[in-house]
């Protein structure tokens, strides 16, 4: 009933704990209901969408290449600081 291979580590622990306390059939039903209830769409970061939309046109035109590993964008005193990630 529950696909254990697709579960995260914490979800798998919860399922096993429910199985120990309630039994396999009841635990599987309860876990399936809990899982359906808890999986909602992640909150959308509007600022990240604005940045993505602004850069996507430049990427498509070939004027901008974002290297593997990406960049960190932060604000400075009256400016924007862009640094390679991991430095």
Backbone as a printed PyTorch tensor [residue, N CA C, xyz], in Angstrom:
tensor([[[  0.8200,  -1.1950,   0.0000],
         [  0.0000,   0.0000,   0.0000],
         [  0.8650,   1.2610,   0.0000]],

        [[  1.9450,   1.2650,   0.7460],
         [  2.8450,   2.4100,   0.8170],
         [  4.1420,   2.0520,   0.1210]],

        [[  4.5790,   2.9170,  -0.8070],
         [  5.8380,   2.6960,  -1.5170],
         [  6.9840,   3.1960,  -0.6380]],

        [[  7.6370,   2.2820,   0.0390],
         [  8.6780,   2.6540,   0.9990],
         [  9.9340,   3.2050,   0.3260]],

        [[ 10.1710,   2.8460,  -0.9220],
         [ 11.3740,   3.3130,  -1.6140],
         [ 11.3280,   4.8170,  -1.8830]],

        [[ 10.1320,   5.3790,  -1.9970],
         [ 10.0160,   6.8000,  -2.3140],
         [  9.9340,   7.6810,  -1.0680]],

        [[  9.9490,   7.0890,   0.1100],
         [  9.8280,   7.8570,   1.3440],
         [ 11.1590,   8.4330,   1.7890]],

        [[ 11.0870,   9.5760,   2.4430],
         [ 12.2730,  10.1770,   3.0420],
         [ 12.5810,   9.4340,   4.3360]],

        [[ 13.7680,   9.6920,   4.8650],
         [ 14.2160,   8.9670,   6.0610],
         [ 13.2770,   9.1830,   7.2470]],

        [[ 12.8700,  10.4000,   7.4810],
         [ 11.9790,  10.6990,   8.5940],
         [ 10.6060,  10.0750,   8.4220]],

        [[ 10.1130,  10.0730,   7.1720],
         [  8.8170,   9.4650,   6.8940],
         [  8.8650,   7.9540,   7.1160]],

        [[  9.9650,   7.3450,   6.7260],
         [ 10.1200,   5.9120,   6.9200],
         [ 10.1760,   5.5600,   8.4120]],

        [[ 10.8330,   6.4080,   9.1900],
         [ 10.8820,   6.1910,  10.6360],
         [  9.4890,   6.2930,  11.2520]],

        [[  8.7230,   7.2620,  10.7930],
         [  7.3610,   7.4250,  11.3060],
         [  6.5150,   6.2100,  10.9490]],

        [[  6.6380,   5.7230,   9.7260],
         [  5.8850,   4.5480,   9.3010],
         [  6.2380,   3.3300,  10.1530]],

        [[  7.5130,   3.1230,  10.3780],
         [  7.9410,   1.9780,  11.1960],
         [  7.4590,   2.1020,  12.6380]],

        [[  7.4710,   3.3110,  13.1730],
         [  6.9870,   3.5120,  14.5370],
         [  5.4850,   3.2350,  14.6280]],

        [[  4.7490,   3.6840,  13.6260],
         [  3.3120,   3.4030,  13.6080],
         [  3.0430,   1.9110,  13.4910]],

        [[  3.8230,   1.2260,  12.6690],
         [  3.6420,  -0.2180,  12.5020],
         [  3.9010,  -0.9650,  13.8050]],

        [[  4.8920,  -0.5090,  14.5710],
         [  5.1990,  -1.1640,  15.8450],
         [  4.0750,  -0.9590,  16.8560]],

        [[  3.4770,   0.2170,  16.8450],
         [  2.4750,   0.5050,  17.8630],
         [  1.0520,   0.1100,  17.4630]],

        [[  0.7240,   0.2070,  16.1610],
         [ -0.6600,  -0.0410,  15.7450],
         [ -0.8690,  -1.3280,  14.9610]],

        [[  0.1710,  -1.8900,  14.4430],
         [  0.0270,  -3.0400,  13.5590],
         [  0.1160,  -2.5890,  12.1090]],

        [[  0.4420,  -3.5070,  11.2420],
         [  0.7600,  -3.1660,   9.8610],
         [ -0.4200,  -2.5660,   9.0830]],

        [[ -1.5850,  -3.1790,   9.1290],
         [ -2.6980,  -2.7140,   8.2920],
         [ -3.2180,  -1.3510,   8.7340]],

        [[ -3.4290,  -1.1790,  10.0210],
         [ -3.9310,   0.1040,  10.5240],
         [ -2.8820,   1.1890,  10.3260]],

        [[ -1.6240,   0.8580,  10.5660],
         [ -0.5390,   1.8390,  10.4240],
         [ -0.3990,   2.2970,   8.9800]],

        [[ -0.5120,   1.3780,   8.0280],
         [ -0.4000,   1.7570,   6.6180],
         [ -1.5180,   2.7050,   6.2070]],

        [[ -2.7350,   2.4390,   6.6760],
         [ -3.8610,   3.3280,   6.3630],
         [ -3.6720,   4.6980,   6.9960]],

        [[ -3.2830,   4.7170,   8.2570],
         [ -3.0820,   5.9870,   8.9580],
         [ -1.9450,   6.7810,   8.3370]],

        [[ -0.8730,   6.0940,   7.9830],
         [  0.2750,   6.7820,   7.3840],
         [ -0.0830,   7.3470,   6.0180]],

        [[ -0.8450,   6.6130,   5.2200],
         [ -1.2490,   7.0990,   3.9010],
         [ -2.0930,   8.3630,   4.0260]],

        [[ -3.0020,   8.3840,   4.9940],
         [ -3.8150,   9.5890,   5.2150],
         [ -2.9450,  10.7540,   5.6720]],

        [[ -2.0170,  10.4810,   6.5860],
         [ -1.1210,  11.5250,   7.0830],
         [ -0.2470,  12.0740,   5.9580]],

        [[  0.2260,  11.1720,   5.1040],
         [  1.1080,  11.5830,   4.0090],
         [  0.3680,  12.4470,   3.0040]],

        [[ -0.8680,  12.0910,   2.6730],
         [ -1.6650,  12.8910,   1.7480],
         [ -1.9690,  14.2650,   2.3220]],

        [[ -2.1880,  14.3110,   3.6120],
         [ -2.5150,  15.5610,   4.2760],
         [ -1.3040,  16.4870,   4.3580]],

        [[ -0.1180,  15.9260,   4.5290],
         [  1.0740,  16.7260,   4.7670],
         [  1.7940,  17.1970,   3.5240]],

        [[  1.5340,  16.5910,   2.3840],
         [  2.2590,  16.9810,   1.1730],
         [  1.5360,  18.1130,   0.4660]],

        [[  2.0300,  19.2950,   0.6900],
         [  1.4900,  20.4840,   0.0540],
         [  2.5680,  21.0910,  -0.8200]],

        [[  2.1590,  21.9570,  -1.6990],
         [  3.1200,  22.6300,  -2.5640],
         [  4.0290,  23.5130,  -1.7060]],

        [[  5.3350,  23.5140,  -1.9940],
         [  6.2390,  24.3640,  -1.2130],
         [  5.9310,  25.8490,  -1.4510]],

        [[  6.2160,  26.6420,  -0.4560],
         [  5.9940,  28.0760,  -0.5680],
         [  6.8750,  28.6460,  -1.6740]],

        [[  6.3120,  29.5610,  -2.4420],
         [  7.0240,  30.1440,  -3.5780],
         [  7.7440,  31.3990,  -3.1160]],

        [[  9.0200,  31.4820,  -3.4390],
         [  9.8190,  32.6610,  -3.1220],
         [  9.7020,  33.6230,  -4.3030]],

        [[  8.9580,  34.6890,  -4.1260],
         [  8.7040,  35.6320,  -5.2260],
         [  9.9740,  36.3380,  -5.6800]],

        [[ 10.8670,  36.6220,  -4.7600],
         [ 12.1200,  37.2830,  -5.1360],
         [ 12.9640,  36.3730,  -6.0290]],

        [[ 12.9920,  35.0780,  -5.6990],
         [ 13.7460,  34.1380,  -6.5250],
         [ 13.1350,  34.0420,  -7.9160]],

        [[ 11.8200,  34.1200,  -8.0180],
         [ 11.1620,  34.0840,  -9.3320],
         [ 11.5150,  35.3100, -10.1530]],

        [[ 11.5770,  36.4790,  -9.5210],
         [ 11.9210,  37.7140, -10.2320],
         [ 13.3460,  37.6290, -10.7650]],

        [[ 14.2590,  37.1370,  -9.9320],
         [ 15.6560,  36.9920, -10.3610],
         [ 15.7490,  35.9990, -11.5130]],

        [[ 15.0600,  34.8560, -11.3800],
         [ 15.0710,  33.8460, -12.4390],
         [ 14.5410,  34.4130, -13.7490]],

        [[ 13.4210,  35.1230, -13.6970],
         [ 12.8280,  35.6760, -14.9090],
         [ 13.7290,  36.7240, -15.5440]],

        [[ 14.4070,  37.5110, -14.7130],
         [ 15.2960,  38.5480, -15.2330],
         [ 16.5220,  37.9420, -15.9280]],

        [[ 17.0280,  36.8440, -15.3970],
         [ 18.2430,  36.2470, -15.9520],
         [ 17.9600,  35.3020, -17.1160]],

        [[ 16.7650,  34.7280, -17.1740],
         [ 16.4650,  33.7120, -18.1820],
         [ 16.6120,  34.2480, -19.6080]],

        [[ 16.1760,  35.4770, -19.8480],
         [ 16.3180,  36.0730, -21.1800],
         [ 17.7820,  36.1980, -21.5880]],

        [[ 18.6370,  36.5860, -20.6570],
         [ 20.0680,  36.7020, -20.9510],
         [ 20.7000,  35.3400, -21.2200]],

        [[ 20.2470,  34.3340, -20.5130],
         [ 20.7630,  32.9820, -20.7390],
         [ 20.3710,  32.4930, -22.1250]],

        [[ 19.1230,  32.7460, -22.5070],
         [ 18.6400,  32.3150, -23.8160],
         [ 19.3780,  33.0140, -24.9590]],

        [[ 19.7400,  34.2790, -24.7630],
         [ 20.4690,  35.0300, -25.7830],
         [ 21.9450,  34.6650, -25.8380]],

        [[ 22.4390,  33.9230, -24.8630],
         [ 23.8400,  33.5480, -24.8280],
         [ 24.7380,  34.6050, -24.2110]],

        [[ 24.1530,  35.6040, -23.5870],
         [ 24.9430,  36.6710, -22.9700],
         [ 25.3490,  36.3510, -21.5410]],

        [[ 24.7500,  35.3020, -20.9760],
         [ 25.0300,  34.9530, -19.5910],
         [ 25.1510,  33.4460, -19.4780]],

        [[ 26.2020,  33.0000, -18.7910],
         [ 26.3920,  31.5810, -18.5330],
         [ 26.5770,  31.4040, -17.0330]],

        [[ 25.7310,  30.5950, -16.4380],
         [ 25.8540,  30.3160, -15.0110],
         [ 26.5880,  28.9930, -14.8710]],

        [[ 27.7820,  29.0650, -14.3390],
         [ 28.6210,  27.8760, -14.2400],
         [ 28.0820,  26.8880, -13.2150]],

        [[ 28.5870,  25.6830, -13.2950],
         [ 28.1870,  24.6570, -12.3510],
         [ 28.6410,  25.0570, -10.9560]],

        [[ 27.7890,  24.9160,  -9.9990],
         [ 28.0810,  25.3630,  -8.6400],
         [ 27.3550,  26.6420,  -8.3120]],

        [[ 27.0770,  27.4490,  -9.3280],
         [ 26.2680,  28.6380,  -9.1630],
         [ 26.9730,  29.8080,  -8.5190]],

        [[ 26.1950,  30.7850,  -8.1690],
         [ 26.6870,  32.0250,  -7.5820],
         [ 25.8710,  32.3800,  -6.3560]],

        [[ 26.4550,  33.1990,  -5.5040],
         [ 25.7640,  33.7420,  -4.3500],
         [ 25.5350,  35.2200,  -4.6280]],

        [[ 24.2880,  35.6500,  -4.5170],
         [ 23.9290,  37.0500,  -4.7540],
         [ 23.5110,  37.6440,  -3.4250]],

        [[ 24.1530,  38.7630,  -3.0640],
         [ 23.7870,  39.4190,  -1.8110],
         [ 23.8980,  40.9230,  -1.9810]],

        [[ 23.3030,  41.6200,  -1.0500],
         [ 23.3210,  43.0690,  -1.1040],
         [ 24.4980,  43.6210,  -0.3320]],

        [[ 25.0770,  44.6500,  -0.8880],
         [ 26.1410,  45.3730,  -0.1960],
         [ 25.6610,  46.7830,   0.0760]],

        [[ 26.5630,  47.6660,   0.3840],
         [ 26.1950,  49.0630,   0.6320],
         [ 25.9460,  49.7510,  -0.7010]],

        [[ 24.6940,  49.7920,  -1.0730],
         [ 24.3150,  50.4750,  -2.3190],
         [ 24.7030,  49.7090,  -3.5690]],

        [[ 24.9490,  48.4160,  -3.4720],
         [ 25.3230,  47.6250,  -4.6430],
         [ 24.8910,  46.1770,  -4.4600]],

        [[ 25.0450,  45.4070,  -5.5030],
         [ 24.7530,  43.9820,  -5.4620],
         [ 26.0780,  43.2400,  -5.6080]],

        [[ 26.3480,  42.2810,  -4.7390],
         [ 27.5860,  41.5220,  -4.7620],
         [ 27.2780,  40.1320,  -5.2720]],

        [[ 27.9930,  39.7220,  -6.3200],
         [ 27.8240,  38.3940,  -6.8920],
         [ 29.1580,  37.6680,  -6.7730]],

        [[ 29.1590,  36.5250,  -6.0910],
         [ 30.3720,  35.7450,  -5.8780],
         [ 30.1210,  34.3030,  -6.2780]],

        [[ 31.1520,  33.6080,  -6.7420],
         [ 30.9820,  32.1790,  -6.9870],
         [ 30.6370,  31.4490,  -5.6890]],

        [[ 29.7210,  30.5120,  -5.7560],
         [ 29.3220,  29.7640,  -4.5540],
         [ 30.4760,  28.8890,  -4.0970]],

        [[ 30.6150,  28.7350,  -2.8190],
         [ 31.6510,  27.8660,  -2.2670],
         [ 32.9480,  28.5830,  -1.9570]],

        [[ 32.9940,  29.8680,  -2.1220],
         [ 34.2160,  30.6190,  -1.7770],
         [ 34.0500,  31.3660,  -0.4960]]])
